Structure formats: structure tokens, C-alpha cells
Amino acid sequence: MAIWLTKDSKVIVQGMTGSEGSKHTRRMLAAGTNVVGGVNPRKAGTTVDFDGTELPVFASVADAMKDTGADVTVIFVPPQFTKAAVIEAIDAEIPLAVVITEGVPVHDTAAFWAYNVAKGERTRIIGPNCPGIASPGASNAGIIPADITGSGRIGLVSKSGTLTYQMMYELRDIGFSTCVGIGGDPIIGTTHIDALAAFEADPDTDAIVMIGEIGGDAEERAAEFIKANVSKPVVGYIAGFTAPPGKTMGHAGAIISGSAGTADAKKEALEAVGVKVGKTPTETAKLMREIMSAG
């Protein structure tokens, strides 16, 4: 079992005929993902060949779901079109929408997030500005490399794409149930808390790695949630210990304001509820390795 993405997931790609969409559709297929089609209204009714696999192009997410039974969409469209693409997915009530696009205006994200809430949150949104979600050995929806780790019993949730990949590689011999890159924008669909709750409920996940970064209070809120709701061991890493106050570091949400959002404050909040926090990704992996070997 995994969370949100399994071997039975049927994936469509909004923007499959574009350069990024086609490149990563090919990679997802090579990883064993059950990609069943794409969406581009201007090319509806055509097919695209991916190394011998012919995938149909549909006019809308709703049409694709009706014809293929798709339950996951991965969105590779330019930032100016992302809001419309996500709203289309929400209207179709597809269970999972993975928004890879970087540079989506925050007010657009706020608008489609609020729209999803108003519609009853029938669609789980991961992203935007994220690497996606991978359940190694089962399915891969997004841009996470498929060959850097194997399946196992660790759950991973991370704001950073690059640190997602590093942690997967560091613990490749133990393996992961699911790895979720939630993105580092100020407003995102799926949070640390959402993933922590799912991993806590997943019988095939024994321990959790949580990677955060400076800015905001998501990690502090996650610490409160862990204290009240998570019984499985959690290790953490916070990126940005050397970041200067007031300067955005990488992600739009990674900015320290005064004493709020610092790596030290987040580390203290997590350690106060029993989370072991590494000073580096490698040290964090070592902490997880110790937990898994003891268990």
C-alpha cells in the first residue's frame, strides 16, 4: 500500500503535448506509471506516440476521466494557464491533481485553493511548484527520478524537490512507501500535516521523514499535529540555518521575518515533541537508519 498514488492509479497529463509534459510523460511511462492519456483542447482526438505507447489526447479532464477512468492528473502547463487547468480538474472531481508548474501567481493559487474548498475538496491538490509524488515500484506522478530508491516502509514529505531526491537516495537501501513533494510556495494544496496524517494511517509506513525550510509556521503547526496525532517515529530536517533575515531563499515561501520562521525555531518546535532533527540531510538519514534498524 502507499498514500494517494498506487500501482492501480490511472494518470492523465494536462499539457502532455508540450515540451515539458511530453518529456516527463515519457519518463513516467518508463517508470511503470499507468499513464492513460493527456489533455489539450486544441489537439483533442489525436494520439501521441511514446516509444511505442500510443496515448490519446482529450479535450478536457472530464472527457479523459469518462473514457479512461483516470483518477490522477499531473499538470504541466505554463503559469498563466495553471489556474484554469486546476479549476478544470476540480470541476471534473478527479481525486488527485499534481501541479508541477513553477511561478504560479500566489493570487491564482489562492483562487483555485478556495474554489476547491467551496466545491467540497473532492480533489486533493499537491503543489504548485512541486516535484510531485512517487510510490517507488508502483507509480510516479511528476518529475521525481524513478531510479534513485526502491520500495520500503518509510514515508517522506518535503517542501524541497532537491532534498526529496537526496533523502530518497540516502535511504535507497531501506526504501520508501511514498515520497511527497508538497512544494515551497506560500500557498500550497497539500501540507505537511496532510501527509503526516496519511502516513500515520498507512499500515505499510513504519516511520516518517519530514523536510521543511525557513519561512512561515508550517513546521511549527506540524509539530503540534505530531504531538497530538502521530505515534510513528518522525525525523526532520529544516533547510536554511544560514539564511539571512528578510531575504527570499529559493522558494517564494522561504523568507524569515524578524524572529518568525527561522530554522532554529522550527528545529526547537519539532524537538520539543520528540522529533529527531538532523543538522544536514545526511545526518537526518542516519537518524532514520538508526530508527529502522532498531525496529
Buried (B, 14 or more C-beta within 10 A) or exposed (E): EBBBBBEEBBBBBBBBBBEBBBEBBBBBBBBBBBBBBBBBEEBBEEEBEBEEEEBBBBBBBBBBBEEBEBBBBBBBBEBEBBBEBBBBBBBBEBBBBBBBBBEBBEEBBEBBBEBBEEEEEEBBBBBBBBBBBBBBBBBBBBBBBBEBBBBBBBBBBBBBBEBBBBBBBBBBEBBBBBBBBBBBBBBBBBBBBBBBBBBBEBEBBBBBBBBBBBBBBBBBBBBBBBBEEBEBBBBBBBBBEEBEEEEEBBBBBBBBEEEBBBBEBBBEBBEEBEBBBBEEBEBBBBBBBEBBEEE
